[in-house]
Amino acid sequence: MMTRTLLLSAAALSLSGCAVTSTEAAQQPTANTQQTASADAQAQSKLRALFAASDEASLKRNPLTALFRGDMRYADQFGDYITDEYNDAERAAAQADLDALMQINRSALGSVDRIAYDVFKRNTENTLKGYSPEILALTNPRPINHFSGFHTFYPTFSNGSSGAPFNTLEDYENNLKRHAGFVTLLDRSIGRFREGMASGVVETKLTINNVIEQLATQLALPAEESAFYGPIKKFPDGITEAQQADLAGRYKAVIENDIYPAYQRLHDFLKNEYLPMAREEVGLSQMKGGDTMYRYLIESTTTLPLEADAVHQLGLSEVARIKGEMEDIRKEVGFDGTLSEFFTYLRTDPKFHPESREALTQGYYDLGKKVDKVIETQFKVLPKSPLEIRPYDESIEKFQAGGSYSSGTADGSRPGIFYFNAYDLPSRNTSGMTTLYLHEGAPGHHFQISLAQENEALPNFMRFGGNTAYVEGWALYSEKLGFPMGLFDDPYQRFGHLDDEMLRAMRLVVDTGLHAKGWSREKAIQYMLDNSSMGETDATAEVERYIAIPSQALAYKIGALTIQRLKDKAKTRLGPRFDPREFHDEVLNTGALPMTVLESKIDNWIDSKLRIMEQPSQ
């Protein structure tokens, strides 16, 4: 009995790699046992060394990633992004990593190390696909759109309250050094766009018009109101008044003399040269090489080899199911009208819209406290990192989603941040607040990302890496945890949950419609308005997001359906012994896994639980 229990425990050990044997076996080891243990230790040692070397090399090539983690070794560097040299280095590193991995005997590894092996293999193979000449020919010439680009990420990263730290004088100096790399990247982007003009691989007029407006919006701000000036508005202790005055002058000068001129060059190029050659059609299928690109993106984001038609049909079936549940709530609240009229009622009645930015902010504060009181009914391990709630900065909120999450550091020195959108308040519907917070905050992105980062037993690529299907699938799955936590007693909040679930289902239809079936922007927007209570502002922003980052939106529903299916399987097989806290820990405790690897892990966990349950009691 003891030997069987110990062996089962060994199979469930973390990446510490500790071996567990019976007392008798430890006292009388055989030569074969010793040889096997030595081989196992060698395999694990080689695997760990590979992970560590790969991660260290990646941080040197990607200094902003290191800085975002809180690693200050390369804090004065921006990085050599979007160059041929950078692409070649990433490809060579991935191939070297894969070659080294193939030299390690997977069967000699422990169960969780095998998971790490499988994740690393899948991630590295996907990286190689992304840096293949075929795919680079389609991505290099499109370095920026309104939803994906350094021009939107970097200002927020450097604003004094996000990823870049501003705790010392050196931090301020390093930030100025990084700005030079940002300016270089903006100019390089023009060169990449020119390559697309020559090859025929171009962005859409819609996305480029939005980029032009984004750049114009930032250029219209005085330097002192720019996000780049944010660190000057709040100095830490230890920086003298003279140093503060010096930094203020230098920060203003770099904004006015370096960053803004680079913005202007990119703005003018896009408006005067590139926009006339950009494509009218919004779907990838209508771009040169677009079909190839979309197939690659679907598998990359969902971690599954899915066909666009199958995804489209799945979306249609989910939309129909959710519509039926919406009809039930319409009847429950006694609304005398059609579901479409109910959507209009929710869009237009003032009681479903925030009175002010302050009221919306307080509403999320209150919601966060409510969730905190019941979260332990579903989780036995909670993040150490705090979670803050903030509205987007008003200078960027127009083009942002309804909400998002910015991860903190592993040591908790920078909190995780749930951002919500307070732009165009009449278009913001309060019935969706609970679901949005569960998704972006706790227990969604904040739990998944923070728990992985805080687990020092994991290799760094599992602590800090991930894939969209798992990350967004977990967040979408987390929305449903509002039911067992008692957060959906209000039928309108429950309808808001269905409305957000409908959004993710519609994404399967709309994303594939746009990029595989030739849908127009207008048709996609109308489909979303017809099947949900979304306002036109939100529906437009969503559709333009799918146009800008194809396939990313598919991963939410695909990942969530996979996690829910695995939960249902565990509940069926384990019966009354099923504990949601254990299931959630098992899903989360090895970081973001590809869907196939996650399913294998959960199946093994269920089998292990059943073997323990079947052991005779003594």
QUISUL-V871692 format. One line per field, one symbol per residue. ss: DSSP state (2 for helix, 1 for strand, 0 for the rest). phi: phi as a letter, one per 20 degrees, with the letter a starting at -180 (. if undefined). A space follows every 50 residues. Layout:
# QUISUL-V871692
ss=???
phi=???
This chain:
# QUISUL-V871692
ss=02222222222000000000002222200022222222222222222222 22222222222022222220000000000000022222222222222222 20000222002222222222222222222200222222200000000002 22222220000000000022222222222222222222222222222220 00012222222222222220002220222222200000002222222222 22222222222222222222222222201000022200022222222222 22000002222222222222222222222222000000222222222202 22000022222222222222222222200000000011111000002220 00111100000000011111000022200222222222220000222222 22220000022222000222222222222022220000002222222222 22222222222222220000222222222200000222222222222200 00022222222222222222222222200222222222000000222222 222222222222220000
phi=.ffffffffffdffffmfeccffffffcfeffffffffffffffffffff gffffffffffcfffffffneefdfedeodfmefffffffffffffffff ffedfffeefffffffgfffffffffffffdfgfeffddgfcfbbfdcrf fdffgfgdenccffecdcffgfffffffgffffffgffgfffgfgfffen ecfeffffgffgfgffffffeggfdfgfeggfebeffodffffffffgff ffffffdcffffgfffgffffedegfefeffeeffddgmffffffffgff eemceeegfffgffffffgfffgfffgffgffemferfffffgfgffdfg fdcffagfffffffgffgfffgfdfffdcecdfeffcddbfffffcfgde ffaacdfeefenfdffceecedflgfeedffefffffffeddefgfffff fffeeffefffefdercfffffffffgfgfffffemedffffffffffff ffgfffgfffffffdccmfegfffffgfffdbegffffffffffffffcg mgfffgfffffffffffffffffemfefcgfffffffefcmfdggfffff ffgfffgffffffefffd
